[in-house]
């Protein structure tokens, strides 16, 4: 039995919390979780789901803001630019803070109970009985992309037991990807061939991890990078 680490990303936190709230009712009396605590967790779960959805909308608006700024500052003198909009925050439930802190407290109560056992731990998502490695084809790498002062694209990656990363990029709005190359060390530093370094440009970057020189994992999600003018 392997204890699962408490998640740090909002998406993984939501999935664990959702499972925990759905199943804790079966064990609440045994482990001392009160009805008031369950009600609080249900409220927190609704707010957490909203925050994740709002963050995604906000990130989309940030991309629109970058495009708006690019057009306003570097665009033609006779053009017009579409102004981005940002939705106001409107939580579905009372805005009690400390969602993850309260959740940790409830997990601590469960684990401290004499009734806590491996079956309960696995059912609540707190432990894994027989963890198995993710097949190469199902593994999705993550990147930390950015831009340096030379206007180059920079993509930091973790090898996670693989030999390196195969990276592709494209100018945002284009259909075809350009191969940046394979990189055995992080970060991957990319100088786009058609880049206009006198102005900011928006690129998309993605990667697979490699064994030897062959990409073997799924592609990462597509990341957006805005370069700096040089």
BALO-333045 format. One record per residue: residue in one letter; x, y, z of N, C-alpha, C, O, CB in turn. Coordinates in steps of 0.001 Angstrom, whole numbers, plus 500000, padded with zeros to 6 digits. Atoms other than C-alpha are relative to their C-alpha. Glycine has a CB too. Layout:
# residues N
AXYZXYZXYZXYZXYZ;...
# end
This chain:
# residues 230
X500846498796500000500000500000500000500873501243500000501717501412500881499047500012501226;X499197498781500121501485503310498923499123501213500273498087501401499636500652500103498593;X500734498772499687500311506581500477500102500982498827501188501212498294500546500649501306;X499993498997501069499304509130497848500354501371500567499871501752501634498626500052499287;X499646498649499562500847512583498143498810500938499820498009500780498899501226500527499217;X501068499006500135498492515487498721500278500834498758501374501377498619499898500908501274;X499753499310501274498043517127495291500251501487500167499722502123501078498833499799499073;X499692498577499976499420520583494585499324500753498848499159501970498924501509500206499941;X500702499335501098497654521302491285498507500024500310497987499116500959500273499284498640;X501426499870499730494048522499491396499203498861499375498246498371499976499489501335499484;X500721501064500677492920519871488886500048498696500768499021498041500945500556499797498624;X499854501244499240494298516937490874499361500116501375498798499148501886501477499630500141;X500658499772498716493086518467494136498498499808499858497868499181500710500313501411500533;X501438500130500217489570518679492709499599498533499850498607498104500439499573500795498759;X500345501400500214489583515034491561500038499207501299499147498398501559500943499377498985;X499917500686498712490747513785494979498857500416500919498228499575501561501346500288500672;X501053499463499130488288516039496826498632499467499565497816499092500407500007501553499974;X501269500485500528485405514986494562499758498542500400498663498176500825499972500142498474;X500120501409499617486081511301495202499792499852501506498965499057501952501249499220499563;X500078500068498538486556511861498948498595500368500481498012499669501309501049500937500642;X501330499538499580483280513803499320498923498989499607497964498773500348499686501378499378;X500990500963500469481380511206497273499955498745500864498914498093500950500290499621498569;X499916501292499312482540508310499468500136500092501520499997499080502207501156499237499463;X499757499891498570483189509712502959498757499688500823498873499287501981500500501383500334;X501228500279499263479528509297503943499915498570500499499316498304501541498816500294499140;X500000501414499605480043505530504092500790499781501283500484498874502057500579499135498881;X499087500216498873482764505926506729499929501099501055500610501010502077501413499890499494;X499952498806499145481940509243508417499784499688501482500495500228502330498957500996499543;X500264500331498591480514507757511627501185499284500618501535499540501770498741499131500127;X498873500787499478483448505357512009501220500881500283501942500654501255500378498891499006;X498757499228499892486137508014511548499799501382500621500761502138500755500623500154498634;X500234498746499287484471510994513263499869501233499135500131502341499603501083500218500945;X500261498851500870483676513211510268498549500423500197497639499629499957500291499659498491;X501339499534499641480658515319511252499179500409498765499751500706497716500104501180500968;X500842499501501097477665516244509039500356501438499609500310501793498431498523499925500397;X499619498617500293478755519891509345501274500041499149501397500869498247500207500793501310;X498754500058500775482204518989508009499720499544498574500316500058497628501017499051500672;X500359500476501336480664517096505090499337501120499202499621501303498018499062498775500091;X500653498867500668478454520101504288501020501038499571500930501585498472498958500643500920;X498936499038500336481515522376504390500806499503498799501144500289497915500938500228501219;X499220500543501104483410520045502048499222500075498689499810500331497638500401498555500293;X500816499889501212480506520012499575500004501434499468500080501661498261498556499544500282;X499919498590500384480508523820499586501362500320499398501453500964498353499732500904501212;X498642499754500488484280523933499158500209499386498620500859499982497761501030499438500984;X499830500694501275484109521438496296499354500793498861499924500913497776499397498586500075;X500679499182501017481587523588494399500818501248499674500943501627498509498588500405500482;X499186498795500226483777526676494879501295499665499269501742500429498414500320500688501334;X498759500406500654486915524793493827499757499739498520500565500137497680500585498748500675;X500335500257501401485241523615490621499821501324499251500267501468498113498715499138499895;X500205498690500623484202527207489897501345500705499775501572501289498716499072500879500880;X498706499325500113487725528529490555500824499447498840501496500199498135500781499862501303;X499267500621501108489227526034488093499423500474498672500165500823497754499941498452500095;X500657499540501225486660526977485444500312501475499735500571501869498598498477499788500096;X499724498567500156487221530702486095501451500220499573501730501072498730499709500759501317;X498580499863500367491010530294485880500201499728498511500954500437497844500874499037500837;X499868500319501422490663528665482445499466501145499136500080501507498132499254498692499671;X500550498869500739488428531513481237500938501207500081501136501921499098498608500369500543;X499086498867499808490850534065482686501247499846499134501732500820498558500401500125501483;X498822500233500833493797532440480894499698500267498531500540500791497802500503498569500179;X500393499699501374491880532638477616499969501517499779500395502016498738498619499376499681;X500062498541500109491273536331478291501397500615500003501633501632499351499167500585501146;X498624499508499989494973536816479043500627499896498611501356500789498180500841499218501021;X499488500149501367495814535440475580499417501080499104500111501647498260499667498601499437;X500645498951500786493282537849474096500612501367500327500748502218499448498476500014500265;X499369498744499593494896540675476109501360500166499331501717501263498904500152500056501527;X498688499933500658498334539805474693499846500387498524500599501205497995500737498640500122;X500237499676501414496930539894471150499557501456499852499974502146498922498933499053499395;X500478498613500023495156543200471907501161500973500192501277501972499482498932500223501094;X498833499153499729498336544713473337500937500030498802501457501084498438500753499502501243;X499130500089501172500356543490470354499484500882498867500249501601498224500113498544499525;X500580499229501090497940545076467896499991501493500312500242502316499432498587499520499712;X500042498595499614497597548324469853501379500659499926501501501806499497499439500132501404;X498655499410499922501347548851470272500762499866498686501404500814498234500798499342501121;X499151500264501163502881547255467177499219499883498691499815499682497633500783498736500225;X500808500167501201499962547094464729500039501216499092500698502211499393498580499702500379;X500044498874500954499233549345461736499286501204500605498475501059501520499295499575498693;X500547498772499425498280552967462398498529500205499674497865501006500333500786501184499514;X501386499790500392494894552681460683499097498820500372497987498703499854499925500250498513;X500772501186499635493690549442462314499170500206501254499272501239501915500921498828500196;X500759500020498747491283548643465142500267498671500683500589497682500025498462500208499753;X499725501216499234491695546075467899498794499660500873498140500543501428501275500172500873;X501111500450499169489098543985469710500451499946501455501418499263501793499480498613499531;X499629499946498592489208544713473428499552498734500731498406498310500584499393501241500664;X500384501199499243489275541637475707499113500359501188499138501490501673501250499249500488;X500853499801498823486762541236478529500372498989501070500761497861500765498495499873499630;X499705500866498866487308539772481991498747499870500861498208500864501348501193500554500834;X501210500258499220484393538147483810500279500207501489501350499845501978499480498564499742;X499862499813498555483846539125487466499869498663500720499167497766500255498946500997500525;X500081501224499199484315536439490126498649499939500695498212500907501317501152499935501041;X501302500192499340480997535020491366499926498568500508499416497681499823498806500309499021;X499978501341499427481457532029493652498584499466500183497683500221500549500743500004501341;X501344500564499844478486529625493738499572499834501448498376499758501733499929498675499315;X500291500207498579478728529192497532500700501065500832501463501874500305500439498584500454;X499340499054499095479822531198500579501504499874499872502039498771499763499565499761501461;X498560500006500284483456532222500182500833499745501253501538500631501736500414501325499373;X499135500405498887485064530337503066501376499668499442501499498904498485499401498775500777;X498644500212500502488825530370502606500601498718500583500024498088501469500893501209500339;X499280501157499467491319527565503201499415498676499572499310497759500387500025500060501484;X500614501243500492489734524873501015500932498808500202500528497789500763499636500132498509;X499054501110499880492849522697500886500378499755501461500560498608501870501260500279499170;X499650500141498578493694523378504553498936499214500743499252498317501525500184501379500653;X501098500720499343490271522207505710499970498537499545499739497637500353498643500684499696;X499990501365500527490482519148503452501111499182500664500898498029501039500185500013498462;X498894500689499324493872518236504935499615499610501438499950498523501910501260500898500013;X500427500278498620492361518466508426499087498784500056499197497959500963499283501221500598;X500914501136500019489631516005507488500734498698499683500423497649500247498888500236498979;X499189501181500311492145513597505962500775499550501234500888498355501506500972500296498835;X499258500318498779494195513802509163499104499293501012499531498344501670500592501276500619;X500955500657499097491107512900511199499737498561499579499702497655500412498682500779500041;X500267501350500510490395509913508985501171499073500302500978497960500791499728500035498483;X498818500847499809493963508602509185500285499718501470500885498697501806501212500652499368;X499767500189498565494048509041512970498985499044500623499168498617501763499952501342500720;X501046500851499459490926506892513414500457498548500111501197498055499261498758500089499135;X499693501425499827491243503337514752499340499158498913499759498030498653499543499517501385;X500718500745501043488822502307511981500674500105498629500284499412497689498569500503499901;X499332499799501292491177503481509206500728498738499588501467498164500388500984501185500067;X499380501228500486492332500549507081500348500140498521499920501102497883499066498789500225;X499578499887501391493872499861503648498843500112499007498931500866498038500838498821499642;X501135499939500919490509499297501969499379501404499988499050501938498929498939498950500392;X500550498651499891489187502632503248500941501008499334500492501911498628499766500374501484;X499017499087500572492415504394502239499929500007498480499970501064497851501403499621500455;X500066500092501454492171503122498683498675500555499484498642501241498462500179498545499545;X501328499540500411488426503840498464499923501526499990499304502114499103498924499426500933;X500047498532499883488930507473499558501059500691499158501106501920499105500168500411501447;X498971499407500853491881507969497197501240500438500753502053501195500222499436501168499274;X498871499576499181494409508356500022501219499093499847502314499442500289499588500050501445;X498904500946500204496538505354499048499695499154498772498548499051498337500210499100501255;X500128500872501168497157503031496100500529498627500362501642498493500869500760500581498768;X499614501355499609497276499293496593501151499474499156502157499010499691498811499063499887;X498989500560500880499294498279493569500316501006498888499880500844497748499525498643499405;X499688499010501041500679501304491762500807499378498870501752498625499112500770501184500599;X499280500529501153501834500467488258500461501159499125499798502195499070499110499016499190;X499504498902500841503913502563485862499045500273498847498396499365498329501401499675499456;X500841499599501130502044504500483189500681499544498715501870499809498537499755501551499989;X499390500387501281502622502976479713500516501232499259499942502315499365498982499235499118;X499400498878500721504830505153477498498966500778499187498929502007499228501104499500499083;X500943499353500914502019505852475035498949500827500734498328501710500142499314498958499143;X501009499271499222499758507126477835500602501124500844499872501924501430499252499038500902;X499352498999499156502341509307479584499945501365499317500320501497498152501466499601500301;X500114498642500546501704513040479083501011500903500719500824501211501895498533500556500161;X498997499128499354504771515237479769499457501406500229498469501813499618501278500073499146;X500355498605499748504532518767481134501211500885499697502361500466499830499520500199501475;X498960499024500314506492521851480109499812501246500844498713501533501319499985500357498503;X500057498651499418507343525185481716500599500937498958501805501187498963500781500091501396;X499494499208501111507604527434478665500168501464500360499591501950501333499082499874498821;X499791498570499802508780531023478428500834500560498861501030499905497837500682500274501355;X499171499335501004510928533463476474501158500681500714500989501206501815499169501031499164;X498857499344499371514406534795477196500242501385499397499514501820498505501255499133499853;X499740498618500430515938538247476659500477500075498556500484501156497965501035500646500910;X499586500028501397517227537163473239498817499771499064498986499689497848501046498920499785;X501187500229500814513650536602472067499800498549499619498946498242498788500071500824498766;X500126501417500318514110532819471971498908499354500854498573499848501930501343499280500212;X500930500798499221511537530260473105500792499092500926501810498526500525499061499176499079;X499338500852499014512532528360476243498955499058500585497919499506501074500690500853501126;X500948500979499461510807525132477320500718499084500986501518498237500590499348499168498858;X499422500872498983511808523523480608499165498718500094497938498759499999500068500724501381;X500707501275499911510940519836480979500687499079501008501866499254501318499928499323498615;X499442501040499147511437516894483347500110498714499190499173498332498489499126499787501273;X499811501219500782512879513726481852499184498827500548498779497947499788501471499630499969;X500860501031499382510962511505484326500391498582499590499529497742499327498543500247499627;X499530501344500344513129508485483520500243499792498517500761498750498115499016498991500472;X499760500094501441513245509162479774501350500654499664502058501121500556498839500679499199;X498673499525500401516267510319477749500028501470499593501105502045499438500509499166498864;X500040498607500421515113513782476749498645500350499439497655499673499716501080500283498972;X501278499526500535512431515679474852500132500346498519501137500900498074499505501227500792;X500166499607501398511363516077471235499010501155499997497895501017500500499501498792499092;X500799498777499873509975519604470793499612500534498628500410500526497691500774501075500786;X500500499355501207507841521248468115499412501363500368499015501594501511498937499109499292;X500592498679499761506613524833467731499311500480498729499545499954497641501082501025500458;X500615499333501151504469526973465463499552501391500418499263501635501589498798499176499445;X500549498675499754503417530589465171498502499844500238497823499142499489500293500977498804;X501421500156499668499986530922466770499138500382498801499335501435498194499622500864501234;X500859499776501157497314530666464081500382499144498812499570498942497909500037501441499606;X499579500880501083499358528416461794499547498569500284499284498212501433501533500058499814;X500443501387499852498374524777461170501164499034500168501080498083500945499171499591498802;X498883500947500017501746523108460589500982500267501135501246501411501506500727500066498660;X498991499912498938504273522356463330501395499936499388501606499275498371499809498861501045;X498594500035500392508022522946462951500784499245501063500607499486502257500569501437499806;X499193500780499053510479520499464531501125500876500539501945501386499775500578498716499324;X498915499236499369512723522309467012501214499107500228502348499588500241499531500614501340;X498905500936499785514795519169467636499768499132501229498722499208501873501310500750500138;X500027500802498778515526516675470397501016500581500975502089501029500570500306498491499700;X499185499368498965517020517881473675500191499006501146499221498500501710499339501327500510;X499725500943498917518737515676476238500138500707501340500200500060502386501265499209499702;X499948499219498766518976518484478780498946501097499953498633501640498893501409500607500215;X500953498901499876516443520984480009500761501274500381501705501211501169498896499668501060;X501162499766500863515647523645478980500324499827498523501488499847498122499454501390500236;X499862499921501445515056523378475250499952501480499619499012502189499978498877499174499264;X499940498600500436516079526714473709499826500017498482500567499357497753501361500689500432;X500396500051501410514516527448470315500066501396499392499578502366499973498574499411499848;X499970498751500761515226530178467762499156499800498742499658499259497756501477500423499637;X500861500197501176512249530203465335500608500603498747501094501734498770498625500606500242;X499328499582501231513504530466461744499374501248499400500086502100498868499972498880498984;X500683498884500658510872532953460562499682501143500953498857502005500651498726499514499358;X500360499038498954510851535059463707500379501433499637501458501688499102500667499616501303;X499719498570500097510602538857463550500337500487501407499437500732502211498776500799499384;X499595499711498629512628539774466627499783501445500399499994501811501555501436499651500184;X500237498590499672511750543460466401498669500190500714498389501278501218500034500854498732;X501289499872499325508311542742467841499672498705500734500270497660500474498881500349498988;X500471501190499303506559540341470190499217499122499040498475499619498192499134500382501219;X500772500952500790505172537210468577499495498901500924500124498586501934500852499405498838;X500603501048499180502925534486469967500200498649499325499797498442498181498491500276500234;X499726501345500508504031530877469517499288498955500852498897499214501990501517499726499976;X500487501166499267502675527481470522501091498943500004501787498751499007498685499442499372;X498927500983499817504985524751471847499394498717500569498489498767501402501126500554500944;X500403501286499432504480521040472531501196499059499966502181499332499279498786499391499225;X498847500902499928506750518081473312499560498569500294498500498325500870500987500477501075;X500075501400499582507084514316473608501333499653500664502357500269500366499694499039498775;X498745500491499433509658512501475732500519498850499149499751498157498481499809499548501476;X499366500958500901512131510202474015500747498906500764501198499093501894500957500723499062;X499050501041499591513939506910474513500966499837498836500552499582497706499273498624500366;X499053499917501099517140506978472534499724501294499247499785502378499827499895498756499057;X500371498816500788516192509347469712498539499966499567498101500813498789500894500114498773;X501369500190500461512600508136469325498990500552500998499042500210502179499730498526499752;X501095499564499121509567509981470742499096498805500323498670498086499419499172501152499332;X500784501182499611507589507396472732498761500349500826497879499503500975500872499043500785;X501147499643499174505109509311474923498957500745499177499171501051498005500442500852501195;X500968499098500611501974511241474122500595501404499967501564501702500665498646499984500776;X499600498601499989502371514896473277499515500670501289498494500285501858499443500736498758;X500464499144498911502154517403476088498807500809499512498458500771498332501140500937500505;X500983499027500450499360519913476062500730501087499214501956501180499272499208500606501206;X499399498917500789499947522897473762500122501241500882499137501708501454499149500309498717;X499720498824499178501555525835475567500198501235499111500730501140498005501253499760500882;X499855498737500729501468529467474445501132500820500595501228500961501814498684500805500028;X498865499169499578504590531657474606499999501289499198499870501262497974501351499244499821;X499869498706500659504862535361473824501451500445500121501966500614501226499028501060500622;X498589499609499970508384536387472825500153501473500321499214502259500194500672499687498668;X499682498611499680510073539607473891500712500628498819501570499982498217500870500098501281;X499278499323501084511182542156471269501471500182500365501799500400501531499357501367499691;X498566499817499769514960542434470887500463501283499331501643501626499404500808498788499470;
# end
